[in-house]
Amino acid sequence: MGIVIVDVCDGNAITTIDIEEIIEEEFPEVSVMMNECLSFCGLCALKPYALVNGKRISGNTPEACLDKIREALRKELAVYG
């Protein structure tokens, strides 16, 4: 298991890209956890999002959200670097 966790709702638009493979390949110290529901149904219906160590990260498109997730991961990992 990674030192940083990215939680993803499997019903969210972010899953139109292979977020799990992309993130875990780029950041080996990160674990992506696919969940049935993260209880943000209003947000889930509006835009792609994920939780990075419990912090909500969202974007207007899956790609924009992925870029913001990468940025958040770099900040989280800097604490351990």
GIGI-V940038 format. One record per pair of residues at least 12 apart in sequence whose C-alpha atoms are under 8 Angstrom apart, sorted by the first residue. I is the first residue (numbers start at 1). J is the second residue. Records with the same first field share a line. If there is no record, write none. Layout:
BEGIN
I: J ; J
END
This chain:
BEGIN
1: 29 ; 30 ; 31
2: 28 ; 29 ; 30 ; 31
3: 29 ; 30 ; 31
4: 29 ; 30 ; 31 ; 52 ; 53 ; 73 ; 76 ; 77
5: 30 ; 31 ; 32 ; 33 ; 51 ; 52 ; 53
6: 30 ; 31 ; 32 ; 33 ; 50 ; 51 ; 52 ; 53 ; 54
7: 32 ; 33 ; 34 ; 35 ; 38 ; 50 ; 51 ; 52 ; 53 ; 54
8: 32 ; 33 ; 34 ; 35 ; 38 ; 49 ; 50 ; 51
9: 34 ; 35 ; 36 ; 37 ; 38 ; 44 ; 50
10: 34 ; 35 ; 36 ; 37
11: 36 ; 37 ; 44
12: 44 ; 45 ; 47 ; 48 ; 49
13: 44 ; 47 ; 48 ; 49 ; 62
14: 48 ; 49 ; 50 ; 61 ; 62 ; 65 ; 66
15: 62
16: 62
17: 62
19: 66
20: 32 ; 33 ; 34
23: 70
47: 59 ; 60 ; 61
48: 60 ; 61 ; 62 ; 65
49: 62 ; 65
50: 69
52: 69 ; 72 ; 73
57: 69
END
